[in-house]
Amino acid sequence: MAGLKKGFRIGVITIVLVPVLYLVIVILIGMVTKYNPREKENISSLDQGFFVDNTVVFSALTWNVGYFGLGSNMDFFYDGGIRMRDSLMNSNRNLGMITQWLQNNDSIDFVFLQEVDVNSKRSYNIDQRNKLNVSLPGYYPFFAFNFKVKFVPLPLMEPMGKVESGIMLFSEYIPTLSSRYSLPGQYSWPKNLFLLDRCMIVNRYKIKNSNKELILINTHFEAYDEGSIRKKQLDYLQKLLMEEDQKGNYFVVGGDWNQSPPNIKTHIDGYVFDTIHLMKIPADFCQRGWQFAYDSLNPTDRWLDMPFDKTKNGVSIIDFFLASENIEILSCKTQPCDFKYSDHQPVVLQFRLKKDL
């Protein structure tokens, strides 16, 4: 009997201590390997770069490719689903189809991508950055990490594990300077050890026959906070843009904002608009003449609580562009793909530079 009691106590202690020890080890790994980028880091720097011609029409694309693992068949554990990654076959299919789409639309001057993996368990350690570089030889590529964690412990039954991922900006023109800017806002400890370090890629281009610059910014804002972190990130971006505006520079910002433009209508024919998770950019964010550009007729993303079902799945518009007053917006169209290869759809902007105001 004494031996039975002793064995029972050891079993209870083991049941209690093993999860605690596991948690301690995971947190220690997170602390020791924490990615701590500086506020501003240069990706590339050139004295000259190429002059962009202020008489031509430019085009820009933004697309969150969802590490090529969030096609229409997927749900995602952090959105209320249960899955962490798709099959290797489907992931490769998504990568191939999105890459082919980009190749077929290689007349686009600037391509802003979000959630491109370099070495992550969720994407079978495929170097997606390199595959895109090889597949899009007509562009100059710029990459910045925004998710670099040795071990993400969730979901418990199939942890996400190692994640190395970032945002990319492909450009047909060489900028004089390309930089990574860290966005402010952190979750509390220890949660912040396992989440993204949000950032922007900021490219600067000389303009022909002008002493001004064209500033292109690819960004991916916070997704899951209650709004306070997103506000800090918006304030940071607003301050940066105001400084460029005061210099008379031109700017275009594109990406996954994880919030909607201020005056967005919460209805899209044929879809279920997601008002539960909807957050809007404050109406006073825009300064003199700044312009949001988006397609109000088509959704750009879907909620991942279930595989895509047009009659049930919540959709919204969170991928779009912002331009300065001296940019003339000619069109902005979402390219419907029925969310086959990503939980987001590509958005294409056409614009040109106005003469100095």
N, C-alpha and C positions, 0 to 999 in steps of 0.2 A: 504493500500500500504506500509506504514512504517513497519507494522508487517511482510509483505512478504519479504521486503528487509532485515530486521533483521534476519528472519529465514534463508534467503539465505546466509547471512554472517556467521551465526553460522554453517550452513552446510559446507561451504567452509573451515572454520577454523577447523572443525572436521575432514574433509577429509585430511587436511594437517597435523594436529597435531597427529592423531591416529597412522599413520605409523611412524612418528618421535618418538613418545613415545614408540612404540613397539620396534623400533631399539635401543633406549637408554636402555630399560629394558633388551633386549637380550644381549647387550654389557656389561652391568653391571653384569649380571649373569655370563657371560663368564669370566670377570675379577676377580670376587670374588671367583669363583670355579675353576680357572685355575689350571691344573695339572702341577706341577713343580718338576719332579723327579731330584735327584742328578745325576751327571755324571756317577757314578758307585754305584750300590746297590747290595748287596749280596742277592741271592735268597735262597741259602743253602750253608752251609760250614761244611765239615767233615775233621777230621784229617787224616783219612786213605783212605776211598773210596775203590773202587775195582781196582785191576790192570788189564789193558787190555793186552791181550796176543799178542805179536808182531809177532807171527807166523801164525795167522789166517787171513782169508779174512773177512773184515767188509763190511757192506752195510749201506747206508744212503739214505733217501728219503726226498725230499722237495716238498711241495704242498701248494699253496695258496688256501685255501678252500672257500674263498669269503663269509665268515660268513654264509655259506651253503644256500645262498640266490641268487646266480648268476648263475643259470643253463642255459641250452641252449635256454630256452624260454625267457630269460631276456634281457632287455637293462638297461642302468644306466644313470641317469641324468647328472652326471659329465663327462661322455664320449660322450655326445651328444644325449643320449636317453632321456626318460621322466620319467622312473620309479625309485623308491627308494628301494622297497622291493618286494619280491615275496609273494605269498599266504602262509598262515601258513601250509597248507597241503604240498605244494611243498618244503617249507623250511625243514619240518620234513622228507620228502622223501629224500632230498639231504643229510641231516645229517645221516640218516639211511644207505643210499647207500655208502657214503664215509667211514663211520665207519665200515661197513661190508667189504669194500675193504681193509681197514687197518687190520682188524681182519684176513682176508684171507692171508695177507702178513706179518704175525707177526714174520717171521724169519728175517725181516729187523732190524738191530741193533739200528739205530738212525733215528728218524722221526722228521723232521723239518716242522712245520705248521705255516702258517701266516693267519691272519684275523679270529681268533677264538673269538667269542663274549661271554661275561659273563652276561651282563645285558643291552641289547640294544633294542630300539624300532624296529629297522630294522630287528631284528631276533626274535621279539615277546617276548623279555625278557627271552628267553631260556638260561639256563646256559650251553652253549656248552662245556666249559672247563670241567665241572663236568661230563657231559655225556661221554666225551672222556676218562676221568680218569677212570670211572667205566667200560667202554667198552674195555679198553686196560690194563688189570691188570698186564700183564707181564712186564710193563715198569715203570720206575721212571719218573714222569712228572715234567717239569719245565716251568713256565709261567711268562711272563713279559708284563705289559700293554704298549701299544704304541698309544692308542686312548682312552682318558678319558675326555669326554665333557658332561656337564649337558644338553645342548640344542644346537643342530645344526639347524639353522633356514632355511636351504635349503633342498629340493626345496620349494618354497613359498607355493604352494598349498597343499603339504603334507610334512612338515618338517621332517627331519631325527630324530630330537629330541635327546634323551639321547643315548649316545654311550659309552660302556665300552668294549674294545676289546684289543687283544694282540697277541703275538706270543708264540708258544709252542715248546719245545724240549722234545721228549720222548726218553728215553735211557734205554737200557738193562743193562747198567753198571752204578754204582754210581760214580759220579765225586767227586774229593776232594773239588771242589769249583764250584758253578754256580752263575753267576753274570749278572745283567742287565747293559749294557753300553748305555748311551744316545748318539745318533748320533747328530752332530752339524747341524746347518742350520734351520732358521726360516723364515716364511713369514712375511711381514710387519704387523703392528698392523692396524686394529683389526682382520684381516684374520687369524692370528696365534692363536687366541682364540678358533677357531672352527675346527682346523685341527689336524692331527696326531703329536705325539711326537715320532719320529722314534727312534728305538733302536735295539740292538743286545742282544741275549743270548749267553754268553761265558761260556762253560763248560771245565773244566780242568781234565784230567785223568792221573793217574800214569801208566807207562808202565812197564811191567814185564821185569826184568833183564836189566833195564836202569835207568839212572838218569834224563831222558828227560820226557817231558809231551806230550800228545796228546791234542790239543786244537780244540774243535768243536764250530763253530759259526753259529747261525741261525740269519739271518738278513732280513730286509724289507726296502729297500731304498725309497726315495721320488719318487713320480709318476708324478706330474703335473707341476713342475717348468720348466724353460727354460734351466736348466743345472747347474746353479751356486750352488744350494743347493746339488745336487747330487755330484758335484765335491768336496765340503767340506766333504761330507760323505765318499767318496772314499779316500780322503786324510787322513781322520781320521783312516779308516780301514787299509790303507797302512802302516801308522806309527805303529799301533799296531802289524801288522803282521811282519814288519821288526824287531821289538823288539823281538818277539818270534823266528824269524828266526835266529837272532844273538845268541840266547841261544841254538840253535840246536834243538828246539822243533818241533814237527810235527803239522800241522794244516790243517783243512778242513773247508771251509766256504760254506754254502749253503743258498738258500733262493730266494726271489723275488727281483731281483736287479733293476727292472724297467729300464733296459738298457741291451743292448746285448754285448756279448764278442767282442773284438776288430776286429777280422777277420771274423765275421759271414757273410755268403752268404745270400743275400736278395732274396732267392728263395727257396721254398719248393714245390715239385711236388704235384699238386692237391689242392693247397691253394692259397689265395691271400695274399702275404706278405705285411705287413703294413710298408711302408717306410715313411709315413707322420709323424708318431710319433716316428720313430726310433732314438734312441740315443745309441751310442757305448761307451764302456769303452775305455779310451785312451790307445794306444798301449804301452806307457811307464809305465803303472800302474804296470805290473808284474816285480818283481825283480828276482834275480838269480834263474832260474829254476822253478819259480811258474808256475802252469798249470791250465788252464781252462778246465773243463770237461762238455760237453753238447752233445746232440743228434742233429745233423744238419738235420736229415731227418724228424723230427716231430716238430710241433709248441708246445709251452708250454702255450701260453695265446692268448686270442682274445680281440679285441676292442669291447666295449659294447655299440656302437651306435645303435645297432639293435639286435634282437634275432639272434642266430647263423645260418648263411647260408654260407656253405662252398664256394659257388661261389661268395659271395659278402663281407663277413666279413673279415676284416684285421686281420692277425695273426702274431706272432713274437716269438722269443726265448729270454725270459728274466728270466727264472728260471733255474739255473745251479749251478755248484760247482767250487770252486777254491781250489787248494791243493798246499802244499809246495813241494819242490824238493825231499824231503825224503819220500814222499808218492808215491806209485806205483798205478796208476790208471789202473784198469783192464777192466772196462766198464762203460758207462753212457748211459742209455736208458730212453727216455720218454715213458710213458705208455699211449697209445691213449685211451681216454674215450669219444671222440667226444664232449667234453665240456658239457656233459649231466648234471653234478651235480655241476660244478664250471666253472668259466671263465678261469681257469688254469688247466693244466694237471700234474699229478705226474711225477717226474723225479727220477730215482733210480741210485745210484752210487755204484760201487763195488771197493774196494781198500784194500791195505795192506801197512804195514809200512816197509820201507827198513831198512836195518841195518844202524847204525849211519854212516853218511857220513864224 
